Amino acid sequence: MSRTILIAGGNSGIGLETVRQLRQQPDTRIVCAVRNPGPLADFDDVETFPFDATDSDPDLSGLPDSLDGFVYFPGTIHLKPFHRFTDDDFLADLQVNFLGAVRLLRASLPALKSADRAGIVFFSTVAVGTGLQFHTSIAAAKGALEAFSRSLAAELAPKIRVNAIAPSLTDSPLASNLLGTDDKVEASKKRHPLHQVGNPADFAKAVIYLLGDDSRFMTGQVLTLDGGLSRLRLL
C-alpha cells in the first residue's frame, strides 16, 4: 500500500538521513516542507515546497491532500547562561521548535485524518528530562513540544499516533559548534556511558519505526536515545 510522508526540514543531519532511508522504503512518497532544499534538490523522487518555521502565516498550499506520516525536524541549539538569555531568545527558540510545528501540523491535520491510520513524530531533547547547564531556552521550547505531543496523542487516538524522540548530542550540522574539533568530540563522547555521540542514521531508523506498523501499539511516548546519558552514572 502506498503512503505519503510529510517531512518538515530534511535538508541536513537527522532529517536528511531520514529522507535517504525513507527513499528505500517501497511505495513511499516523500514531501519536504523546507526553507532551503539544499541536497534534497538532488533527489528527483522527493517533492519540496517552501516552509519557514518562523513565519507566522506560511503559505502551505503545497501540502498533500492525504498524509500517512508527519515528522518535524526544525530545531535550534542556543546554549548560554540563563542571565544572558533575552525574551527574544526564548521566543526565537519557541518559534522554531514549537510554534512552527503547531502551525504546520494544524494545516496538515485534515490530510492526516483522511488516511486509514497515520503517525506523527516530533523531536525533543534529552535536556527536557535531564537538567543540563545552559539549556534553559531549548529545554523550555522542547518541553512545550513534549507536553503538546502527549496531549495530542490522547486527542487524536485511536486513528493517529503521536510520539517523540529525545536525542542527546548528535553528529550533525546543527551541533557543529559543539563538535568542531577532535578534542570536543572526545570530551562529548566521554560524557556518555556508551562513549559515543549520536549518529543520524540511528535516529532515522527510530523515525521509520515510529511511522510504521511495528510501533502500532505505541503512542504518547518519548523515545530517549541518548547513549545512556540521562539514566546511567558509571563509577
N, C-alpha and C positions, 0 to 999 in steps of 0.2 A: 504494500500500500504506500503511495507517495505521501510525502509530508513536506510542509513548508516551515522553516525555522527563521525567525527574525533575530538578528544579532545587532545589538546596539554597540557600536565600536567595531572591533575586529580587525583593525589595521596594524596592530602591533602586539607583542607579548602574548599573554594567555589567549586573548581574543583571536589573534591571527592563527595561533596554533590550533584553536578550536575550529576555526573555519577550515584549516587544512585537513583536520581529522574528519570533520563532517562531510567534506567533499568525497571521502572514501566510503561514506555510507550510501547504500543503494537507495534510489528513488527519493533523494533529499534535495529539495530546492532551498537555497540559502539566499536570504535578502539581508543586506547590511545597511543599517542607518548610521551614517558616519560623516564626520565633518570633512575629513580628507581621505579619499580611498587609498592612497599610497599603494602598497603592494597588492591590494585587492584588485586593482585595475589589471593585473596580470592574469587574473582568473576569469576566463570567458564564461564560466558557468556560475559565477557569483554576481548577483544583482546588487546595486547600491543606489541609495538616494541620500540627499543631504540631511544631516541632523546635527545640531549643536546643542549639547546638554545645558548650556547656559542661556539659551533662547527661551523666553517665557511664552512665546507664541509661535512655535515652529510650524513650518509647512510640512504636513505629514501626508500629503496626497499620494506619496509613493508606497503607502502601506498596502500589503496584500489583502484580499477580501477574506481569506481564511488562513489561520495560523495554527500550527500544531506545537510550536515552541517559541519561547521568548527568553532571550539571555541579555542581561545588561552588564556591559563591561566598563564604561567610562568611570574613571576614578582619579584620585589625587593622592599625593604623599607630601604633605606640608608639615614638617616637624620643627618645632622650636619650643622654648619655654612658654608656659601659659601667659605670663605677663606681657609677652611680646605679640600675642595674637590680638588683632583688632576685630571689631564686629564684622567688618568687611571680609576678613579672612574666614571667619566662621561661616558667613553667608556664601562665600565662594565655594567652600567645600560642600555645603548643603546643596547648592545649585547643581553641581556636577554629580555628586554621589547619590543624592536622594531625590531632589525635585525633578531632575531630568528623567529619572526612572519613572516617577509618578506620572509625568506628562505623557511620556511615550507609551506607558502601559495603559493609561486611560484611553488613549486613542486606539490602542491595539486590542482592547478587551472585546469588542464585538467580533473581531476576527477569531480570537481565541475561543470564544463561546460557540462559534459556528462549527468548530471541529468536534469530532466524537469525544475526544479527550485531549488535553493539552498539558504542557509543563512549562513552568516559569522558573528561571534560575537567576538569582541575584548574587553579587559578590560583596561580601563584608570584609572584615579583617580580624585577625587574632586579637588585635588591640581592644576590641569591644568586650571580650570576656576575660581579658588579662590586662591589668593595669600596666602600661608601658610609659616611660618618661617621654615627654614632648609630643605625645599623640592625642592631646585633648581635642583638637579640632576634628581630625579624621575619625577618631573613636566616636565622637558625638554624632557626626554625619552618618557613619556606617551603623551606629547603634539605632538611629532612627530607621534606617533601611531594614535592619533585622526585625525590629518591632513591627514595622509595616508588613514585612513578608509573612510573619506569623498570623497577624490579624487577617491578612488577605487570604491565607491558606484556609482559615476557618470559613471565611465568607464565600469562597469560590468552590469549596468541596461540594459534591464529590467529583465534579467533572474536570476541574482544573487543579493540578497540584502545584504548590509553590514551595520552593526550597532555596537555601542559600549556601554558599561556600565561603568559609573564613580562612584565607591563606595567611601564612607567615611571609616573611620577606622572600621575594621571588626574583629570579634572574631574568629581568625584563627591562625594557627601556624606561618604564615608569620608576624603577628603582636604581637607575644608573648612577645617581649621585651617591647612593649608599653602597654601591658595589663597584665603584670606579677604579679601584686598584686591587692588586693581589692581596695586600695586607687587609683591606676592608673585607674582601671576600672571605679570607681565612678567619678573621675575627667574627664575622657573621655566622659562619659555619659552626664555630666553637660554642656559640650561644644556643645552638640547637642540639638536643640529645642525640639526634641522628647524624650530627656533624655534616650537615649539608643545608643548602638553601633550596627554596622551591624551584621546581622545573616546570615551565609552562606546559609541557606535554602531559605531566601528571594531572594538572588541573583541568586540562582539556578533556582527558578521559573521564574525570568526575562529572563534568558538564554533560557529556554524552550519556553517561549512566543516569543522571537525574532527568534527562529528557526522554529516556527510553522506557520500555516496558519492564526492564529488570528492576526498576525502582517504583513500580506501580503501587506499592503499599507504603510509600514514603511521602509525607507532606508536612509542612510546618516545621521543618528541621533545618538546623545549621550544621553543615558538614565541615568540621575543623580539620584542615590539612596543614599542619604546622611543624612537622618534624619533631613532635613531642614538646615543643616549647611551652605550651600553655598548661600542660598537665604533669610533666616529669621534672624531677630535680635529681641530678646524678651526684653521688657522694665522691 
